[in-house]
Amino acid sequence: MKKINFKRFRIRKIDPSELDDRLLLINLYMTQAITFIIGIIIVLFQSQSLIDLLRLPDRLSAWGWALLFTAAVLLLDFLIARWVPEEVTDDGGINKKLFRLRPLWHIAVLSFVVAVCEELLFRGAIQHALGPYWTSILFAAIHVRYLRHWLMTGMVFAISYGLGKMYLLTGSLWTPIAAHFAIDFVMGCLIRYGKDEQDGEG
């Protein structure tokens, strides 16, 4: 039997410019599919009802909380973008590469897929076992591209913690899903249709 030479496999940092659009999308969708499957497995092992977990909220206030939280996050992001140097919020160019030439419908699809998959795993499954604080530490840790900057890591943690608290408050997973979707969608649209990108393309 032929032996596998594990020394040939090396982990190295990838420059975003090395990723073409197809590879970036394949990586994103595969990562989210794995996230979704792990989330379902954990939920089932916890003896939670997946149907109950994904039931739409019966109160309009659940959507109201999502809207309010989205507005607060976008306002905070606006203030950070205005007063903090750009290098502090740099994610290595991944978000720009992902959204800058994406059609609107695809920004919506990407935002929805990420919101559903990540919230099912983190709020629906992991938070059920660890609570919002430790879940948010884990959530911030997986967003590796922000770990170089304490401000962005802190913001990701705060957003995650807020999503977790909203889930506890409303009892509906769709509240953090809706907020997560709206935040990602608006951010994606700002990258796609923002003045800086338009100036750069002209």
C-alpha positions in Angstrom: 0.0 0.0 0.0 1.3 3.4 -1.0 2.1 5.7 2.0 0.9 9.3 2.0 3.6 11.9 2.5 2.0 14.4 4.8 5.1 16.6 4.7 3.9 17.7 1.2 0.8 19.3 2.7 1.5 22.7 4.1 -0.7 25.3 5.6 0.1 28.8 4.4 -1.6 32.2 4.4 -3.4 32.9 1.1 -3.4 36.3 -0.4 -6.9 37.3 -1.6 -5.5 38.2 -5.0 -4.5 34.5 -5.4 -8.2 33.4 -5.2 -10.2 33.7 -8.4 -13.9 34.3 -8.1 -14.9 30.7 -8.8 -12.6 29.3 -6.1 -13.8 31.9 -3.6 -17.4 31.0 -4.2 -16.8 27.3 -4.0 -14.9 27.8 -0.7 -17.7 29.9 0.7 -20.5 27.6 -0.3 -18.7 24.5 0.9 -17.8 26.0 4.2 -21.4 27.0 4.8 -22.7 23.6 3.8 -20.3 22.0 6.4 -21.5 24.6 8.9 -25.1 23.7 8.2 -24.6 20.0 8.5 -22.6 20.3 11.7 -25.4 22.5 13.1 -28.1 20.0 12.3 -26.1 17.1 13.8 -25.5 19.0 17.0 -29.2 20.0 17.3 -30.3 16.4 16.8 -27.8 15.2 19.4 -29.2 17.7 21.8 -32.6 16.3 21.2 -33.9 19.6 20.1 -36.7 19.7 17.5 -35.4 21.1 14.2 -38.9 21.9 13.1 -39.6 23.9 16.3 -36.2 25.6 16.0 -36.9 26.8 12.5 -40.6 27.8 13.1 -41.3 31.3 12.0 -42.0 33.8 14.9 -45.6 34.4 15.7 -45.0 37.9 17.0 -44.1 41.0 14.8 -41.8 42.2 17.7 -39.3 39.5 16.7 -38.8 41.1 13.3 -38.7 44.5 15.0 -35.8 43.5 17.2 -34.0 42.3 14.2 -34.5 45.6 12.4 -33.5 47.6 15.5 -30.3 45.6 16.0 -29.4 45.9 12.3 -29.8 49.7 12.4 -27.6 49.8 15.5 -24.8 47.7 14.0 -24.9 49.7 10.7 -24.7 53.0 12.6 -21.7 51.7 14.6 -20.0 50.5 11.4 -20.6 53.9 9.9 -19.0 55.7 12.9 -16.0 53.3 12.8 -15.5 53.8 9.1 -15.6 57.6 9.6 -13.3 57.9 12.6 -11.0 54.8 12.5 -8.1 54.4 10.0 -8.9 51.9 7.1 -6.0 49.6 8.0 -7.6 48.9 11.4 -10.8 47.5 9.7 -8.9 45.7 6.9 -10.0 42.0 6.5 -7.4 41.3 3.9 -9.6 42.2 1.0 -11.9 39.2 1.2 -15.2 41.1 1.5 -14.3 43.4 -1.4 -13.3 40.5 -3.6 -16.5 38.7 -2.6 -19.0 41.5 -3.2 -17.5 44.2 -5.4 -18.7 42.8 -8.8 -21.5 40.6 -7.5 -25.0 41.2 -8.9 -27.6 42.2 -6.3 -29.5 38.9 -6.4 -26.3 37.0 -5.6 -25.4 39.4 -2.7 -28.9 38.5 -1.3 -28.3 34.8 -1.8 -24.9 34.8 -0.2 -26.1 36.8 2.7 -29.1 34.5 3.3 -27.0 31.3 3.1 -24.4 32.6 5.5 -27.1 33.9 7.9 -29.1 30.6 8.0 -26.1 28.3 8.2 -24.1 30.3 10.8 -27.1 31.1 13.0 -28.3 27.5 13.0 -24.9 26.3 14.2 -24.0 29.1 16.6 -27.3 30.3 18.0 -29.4 27.2 17.5 -26.8 24.6 18.5 -23.7 25.8 20.2 -25.5 28.5 22.3 -27.9 25.9 23.5 -24.9 24.2 25.2 -22.5 27.1 26.0 -24.6 30.2 26.3 -24.2 33.5 24.4 -20.8 34.6 25.9 -18.7 31.5 25.0 -20.6 31.1 21.8 -19.6 34.6 20.8 -15.9 34.0 21.7 -16.0 31.0 19.3 -17.9 33.0 16.7 -15.2 35.7 16.8 -12.4 33.1 16.7 -13.7 31.6 13.4 -13.7 35.0 11.7 -9.9 34.6 11.3 -9.5 37.5 8.9 -10.4 40.0 11.7 -8.2 38.5 14.4 -5.2 40.8 13.5 -7.2 43.8 14.7 -8.6 44.0 18.3 -11.3 46.5 17.3 -12.8 44.3 14.6 -12.5 41.2 16.7 -14.4 43.0 19.5 -17.1 44.2 17.1 -17.6 40.6 15.8 -17.9 39.4 19.4 -20.3 42.2 20.3 -22.5 41.5 17.2 -22.5 37.8 18.0 -23.4 38.4 21.7 -26.2 40.8 20.6 -27.6 38.1 18.2 -27.5 35.6 21.0 -29.3 37.9 23.4 -32.0 38.6 20.8 -32.5 34.9 20.3 -33.0 34.4 24.1 -35.3 37.5 24.2 -37.6 36.5 21.3 -37.3 32.7 21.4 -37.1 32.6 17.6 -33.9 31.7 15.6 -35.3 33.8 12.7 -34.6 37.0 14.7 -30.8 36.6 14.6 -31.1 35.1 11.1 -32.9 38.2 9.8 -30.5 40.6 11.5 -27.5 38.6 10.3 -28.9 38.6 6.8 -29.7 42.3 6.8 -26.3 43.3 8.1 -24.4 41.2 5.5 -26.7 42.3 2.7 -26.3 46.0 3.4 -22.6 45.7 3.9 -22.3 43.8 0.6 -24.4 46.4 -1.2 -22.2 49.2 0.2 -19.1 47.4 -1.1 -20.8 46.7 -4.5 -22.4 50.1 -5.1 -20.3 52.4 -2.8 -18.7 55.6 -4.1 -15.1 54.2 -3.6 -15.8 51.2 -5.8 -17.5 53.3 -8.5 -14.6 55.7 -8.6 -12.2 52.8 -8.8 -14.0 51.3 -11.8 -14.4 54.6 -13.7 
